[in-house]
Amino acid sequence: MIATLRNHAGLPTGKEERSFTHALWLRKTSAAHLDLTTLSDDVLACLAELNAHWNTSNPEGIEGKSSVLEREFVAPVVTILGVGLGYIRERPADVDATRAIFRISTAWQAVLDGDIVDLKQHVEDTEAMSGL
């Protein structure tokens, strides 16, 4: 999971063709428009694993939750969000990128909140309510 998050953040892993931040860079610098949905879904899958790691398999409960958020997990997610927000600030008309960043941001907030059982469903429900 950590290698995948680092890759999506554009940190060295050797797989930049499957990197969310690299895909945004390509959208900005060339005509290449890689599928952000697939890439953001991969980030969301990592966040679902992280949710279980930090918040147990029963996030609704209060027992067993981690009180420490390891930097090795936090830094790549914050980088993905920072790069993504910078991109959509420059290109607000890119609906696919806006949607992808919204989904990742919603999932990250839910992981930090610590009480969401089904992260994917939570993101889908929040997205539906947002009108994106």
Secondary structure, 3 states (H helix, E strand, C coil): CHHHHHHHCCCCCCCHHHCHHHHHHHHHHCCCCCCHHHHHHHHHHHHHHHHHHHHCCCCCCCCCCCCCCCHHHHHHHHHHHHHHHHHHHHCCCCHHHHHHHHHHHHHHHHHHHCCCCCHHHHHHHHHHHHCC
